[in-house]
Amino acid sequence: MEPEQAPDVVWRNRALKLFDRIPMPVAVCDVHGAVVLANPAMAAEWGATPGSLRGRNVLDLFRPQEPTQIERIAHALRLRHRSRYPVSVRWDGPGGVPRRGELTADPVSDSAEATTTLLVQVRVLGECSAPGAPPGSLSASPAEARILALLAGGATTARAARETGLTTDGVTYHLRRLSERWGASNRTELVARAYALGVLVPGAWPPAVADLTRAGSEET
């Protein structure tokens, strides 16, 4: 007769089985972002095995679109804050196909004094659009254009939210969607592309949104 396993061992084995069956890419990382444990769904995003990801830094695997987010997360972790931290990321899937998604890091530990580990989840949003692909991908909505004009004038996220009547999360959402459509890696690049695409008026100060409707009628 086999010896009975200790309760903590039984629960650990059950947790690992559940971890492996989660369809969303999930990994457990140390506070510096090194992968300690990855589930098969995470490994599948790289055409790899879970064991081969051990020791890799999660930020080398998934490229953040706004590097300043990482600085804020690191600062919050040093202060032992227990919030969720979403980051827009991109990576090259199997065959080198560029993909995009949202990475969320949840600090977890057994106690307030214990060393924090990170539970990292990736919400896969799909493949990145090829440059110049779908119609409308290089345009901007009125709200997006207004936010871009404010950023071009040096506004913070908080000020842009006040000026547009949105929340700071709403402003971040619009910027994230623009980054995905335009393939921009940061806000400076977003503003530069807004000028290049004619969304903002070149040479105007304070920055102004172009009247694309009037411009189109004057050309015809």
C-alpha positions in Angstrom: 0.0 0.0 0.0 1.4 3.4 -1.0 2.0 5.9 1.8 -0.5 8.7 1.9 0.7 12.1 0.6 0.7 15.1 2.9 -2.2 17.5 2.4 0.0 20.4 1.2 1.6 18.1 -1.4 -1.8 17.0 -2.6 -3.0 20.6 -3.0 0.2 21.6 -4.7 -0.2 18.8 -7.3 -3.9 19.8 -7.9 -2.9 23.5 -8.3 -0.2 22.6 -10.9 -2.7 20.5 -12.9 -5.2 23.4 -12.9 -2.3 25.8 -13.9 -1.5 23.6 -16.9 -5.1 23.5 -18.1 -5.7 27.2 -18.1 -6.3 28.2 -21.7 -4.9 31.7 -21.2 -1.1 32.2 -21.3 0.0 32.4 -17.6 3.4 32.4 -15.9 4.8 32.8 -12.4 7.8 35.2 -12.3 10.1 36.5 -9.6 10.0 40.2 -8.7 12.5 40.9 -11.5 10.4 39.3 -14.2 12.3 36.0 -14.6 9.9 33.1 -15.4 9.8 30.5 -12.7 6.9 28.5 -14.1 4.9 28.8 -17.4 1.9 26.9 -18.5 1.5 25.2 -21.9 -0.6 28.1 -23.3 2.2 30.6 -22.5 4.8 28.3 -24.2 2.6 27.9 -27.2 2.8 31.6 -28.0 6.5 30.9 -28.6 6.3 27.5 -30.2 8.2 26.2 -27.2 7.9 24.0 -24.1 7.1 25.4 -20.6 10.4 24.3 -19.3 12.4 26.2 -22.0 10.9 29.5 -20.8 12.2 29.1 -17.3 14.7 31.8 -16.4 13.7 34.0 -19.4 12.7 37.5 -18.5 9.0 38.1 -19.3 9.8 41.6 -20.7 12.2 40.1 -23.2 9.5 37.8 -24.4 6.8 40.4 -24.5 7.8 43.9 -25.6 6.1 46.7 -23.7 4.6 49.4 -25.9 5.0 52.1 -23.2 8.3 51.7 -21.4 7.3 54.2 -18.7 4.7 51.7 -17.5 7.4 49.4 -16.4 9.1 52.1 -14.4 5.8 52.8 -12.6 5.2 49.1 -11.9 8.8 48.7 -10.5 8.2 51.7 -8.2 4.9 50.3 -7.0 6.4 46.9 -6.3 9.2 48.5 -4.2 6.5 50.1 -2.2 4.7 46.7 -1.9 1.6 47.9 -3.6 -0.9 45.2 -4.4 -2.6 46.5 -7.5 -2.9 44.8 -10.9 -0.6 46.3 -13.6 -1.7 46.0 -17.3 0.8 46.6 -20.0 0.3 46.7 -23.8 2.8 44.3 -25.4 3.8 42.8 -28.7 5.8 39.7 -29.5 6.8 37.5 -32.4 4.7 34.3 -32.4 5.7 30.9 -34.0 7.0 31.5 -37.5 7.8 35.1 -36.6 4.2 36.4 -37.0 3.9 39.6 -35.0 1.2 39.4 -32.3 -0.3 41.8 -29.8 -2.0 41.7 -26.4 -2.2 42.9 -22.9 0.0 41.6 -20.2 -1.2 41.8 -16.6 1.0 41.3 -13.5 -0.5 40.6 -10.1 1.9 40.7 -7.1 1.3 37.7 -4.9 2.9 36.4 -1.7 2.1 34.3 1.4 2.3 37.3 3.7 3.0 41.0 3.7 6.7 40.3 4.7 7.3 37.5 2.2 9.1 38.0 -1.0 6.7 39.0 -3.7 6.2 36.9 -6.9 4.3 38.0 -10.0 1.4 36.1 -11.5 1.6 37.2 -15.2 -1.3 36.7 -17.6 -1.4 37.6 -21.3 -4.7 38.4 -23.0 -4.0 37.7 -26.7 -5.6 40.3 -29.0 -4.5 38.7 -32.2 -2.0 39.4 -35.0 -0.7 42.9 -35.7 -2.1 44.6 -38.8 0.3 44.9 -41.7 1.4 48.4 -42.5 -1.1 50.1 -44.8 -3.7 47.4 -44.4 -7.3 48.0 -43.5 -9.2 51.1 -44.5 -9.5 53.6 -41.7 -6.5 52.1 -39.9 -4.5 55.3 -40.5 -7.3 57.7 -39.4 -8.2 58.9 -36.0 -11.6 59.5 -34.4 -12.4 63.1 -33.1 -11.7 62.0 -29.5 -8.4 60.4 -30.5 -7.3 63.5 -32.6 -8.2 65.8 -29.7 -6.1 63.7 -27.3 -3.2 63.7 -29.7 -3.3 67.5 -30.0 -3.2 67.8 -26.2 -0.3 65.5 -26.0 1.6 67.4 -28.7 1.2 70.5 -26.6 2.7 68.8 -23.6 -0.4 67.7 -21.7 -0.2 64.9 -19.2 -2.7 62.0 -19.2 -4.6 63.6 -16.3 -4.9 67.0 -18.1 -5.9 65.3 -21.4 -8.7 63.5 -19.4 -9.9 66.8 -17.9 -9.9 68.6 -21.3 -11.8 65.8 -23.1 -14.2 64.8 -20.3 -12.7 61.3 -20.2 -11.2 59.4 -17.3 -7.4 58.8 -17.3 -8.2 55.1 -18.1 -10.3 56.3 -21.1 -7.4 58.4 -22.4 -5.0 55.5 -22.0 -7.5 53.2 -23.8 -7.7 55.5 -26.8 -3.9 55.8 -27.0 -3.5 52.1 -26.7 -6.0 51.5 -29.6 -4.1 54.1 -31.7 -0.8 52.4 -30.9 -2.1 49.1 -32.1 -3.6 50.6 -35.3 -0.6 52.7 -36.2 2.1 50.3 -34.9 3.5 53.1 -32.7 5.7 52.1 -29.7 5.3 55.2 -27.6 3.4 58.5 -27.3 6.1 60.5 -29.0 5.9 58.3 -32.1 2.1 58.6 -32.0 2.3 62.4 -32.1 4.8 62.3 -34.9 2.6 60.0 -37.0 -0.4 62.2 -36.3 1.5 65.1 -38.1 2.7 62.8 -40.9 -0.8 61.5 -41.5 -2.4 64.9 -41.5 -4.4 64.3 -38.3 -2.7 67.4 -36.7 -2.0 70.7 -38.5 1.7 71.1 -39.3 3.3 74.3 -38.0 0.3 75.3 -35.8 0.7 76.3 -32.2 -1.0 75.4 -30.0 -1.3 72.0 -31.8 -4.6 71.8 -33.7 -6.7 69.0 -35.2 -6.8 69.2 -39.0 -10.2 69.7 -40.7 -10.0 66.7 -42.9 -13.5 67.1 -44.2 -12.9 70.6 -45.4 -9.5 69.7 -46.8 -11.1 66.9 -48.9 -13.8 69.2 -50.3 -11.3 71.9 -51.3 -9.3 69.3 -53.3 -12.3 68.2 -55.3 
